[in-house]
Amino acid sequence: MLKLYLNFINNFSTIAPLVLGLLNLKYLRDGWQWVFGFVVFGFIISMLIEHVFAGVNNLFLMHLYVPLKFILFTGAYRHFLKGFVSTRILVWVVVLFIGYNIFNTMFIQSITEYNSYPRALGSFLISIYAILWYLKTLTNMEIRRMRDEPVVWFNTGVLIYFAGSFFVFILSNQVLFQSVELSKQVWLISSTLMVIFYQIIAYSFFLVGKNAKSKAAGSNPAFRM
């Protein structure tokens, strides 16, 4: 049952955000193109894991996935945190994070091992991005209707998933050595959070398109009384 659920996650959890992202692709600007890039990248990685490298040691894909995912999220938050966090700081964070990933692969967790430490660190840093966005929003008071703002939904999804999965990633190897069943339950929680996160991204893309269309209709003289 667990295997079927995990297969469902790998094959279908990215479908909704991928479709809604494609439908609203022309509206995905100011950071949203990076989020869509993450969805596409996640879809490709899941397909490789399930259909190309299934049945073999495919952990090397995680050594590629973790740093590239971090770059995509940093690219998105470079726009979302504009005027609040310097781009230069974010660039240095990316450089140092990639450097740590390379060091970890070479000296700590080889390419055939699960890179739990970089993934935990990346989750922690992305959670910090989400918290900084809340601080920026509360400081500037720039959003009137929170429920209609796509970044609110996306940022909440980021915090739920990455903060919730932080301890899963950092303790994954230790839990596996203690109990295989416990490890499965822990990863089940993380996988469920991932499904929720992808659906929140899908709804965020829907709101991006909806808001852009409403704005265009409001500025069109044909829609004015």
Secondary structure, DSSP 8 states (H G I E B T S, - for coil): -HHHHHHHHHHHTTHHHHHHHHHTGGG--TTHHHHHHHHHHHHHHHHIIIIISTTS--THHHHHHHHHHHHHHHHHHHHHTTTTS-HHHHHHHHHHHHHHHHHHHHHTS-TTS--HHHHHHHHHHHHHHHHHHHHHHHHHT--S-GGG-HHHHHHHHHIIIIIHHHHHHHHHHHHHHH-HHHHHHHHHHHHHHHHHHHHHHHHHHHHHHHHHHHHHHHH-GGG--
